[in-house]
Amino acid sequence: SRELFVLTYGALVAQLCKDYEKDEDVNTCLDRMGYGIGVRLIEDFLARSAVKKCRSYSETADTIAQVAFKMYLGVTPSVSCSSAAGNEFSLILDKNPLVDFVEELPAERASLCYCNLLCGVIRGALEMVHLAAEVTFLQDKLKGDAVTEIGIVFLKNTEDKKHKRN
C-alpha cells in the first residue's frame, strides 16, 4: 500500500546510506531498485487503469502524471514539454509523499538523490512498453529548490516497426 511504502522508504534510504559511502552509489542502487519495481508494476498499472495505448510522447507523459502518480502516490504532477522536438517533459510535483517525513538532507549527503527510486520506476515501466527514456531529477525541494521536478527524455520507440499494432 502507498502508506506502508511512504513510511518505510526513509528507512530504506537510511540503510543504503549506511551500506554505501558514496551518494552516487546510493543513487545508482535506488535507480536499479526502482527500475525493477517499474518493470513489474507496469502490468498492474495496465490492468487496473484500463488506459489505451498512448499515441504520442505528450500523451504518455500526461498518463504518467495524471494516472500513474495519482494511482500509486496519490499526487498529480503538472506536465510541461521542454523541447521543440516534443520528446522532453518535466513532471513537477508540488507535493512529494516520499519526503513527508524528511526535513532536509544532511550536509554530508548533499549529492544524494533521495527519491531516485522514482526515476528508476518510470524508466523501467516505460521500457516494458517499448519506450526508452532517460529519467532524472532536475530540481529537488530537499536541496532547496522551489519544486521537485523529474525530467523525462524519450529516446526512441524500441518496439520493432513491423510488429507495431495499428
HELIX and SHEET records of a PDB file:
HELIX    1   1 ARG A    2  ASP A   19  1                                  18    
HELIX    2   2 ASP A   23  SER A   49  1                                  27    
HELIX    3   3 TYR A   57  THR A   63  1                                   7    
HELIX    4   4 ILE A   64  PHE A   69  3                                   6    
HELIX    5   5 LYS A   70  LEU A   73  1                                   4    
HELIX    6   6 PRO A   97  VAL A   99  5                                   3    
HELIX    7   7 ALA A  107  ARG A  109  5                                   3    
HELIX    8   8 ASN A  116  MET A  128  1                                  13    
HELIX    9   9 LYS A  141  LYS A  143  5                                   3    
HELIX   10  10 LYS A  161  HIS A  163  5                                   3    
SHEET    1   A 4 SER A  78  CYS A  81  0                                        
SHEET    2   A 4 GLU A  88  LEU A  93 -1                                        
SHEET    3   A 4 THR A 148  ASN A 157 -1                                        
SHEET    4   A 4 LEU A 131  GLN A 139 -1                                        
END                                                                             
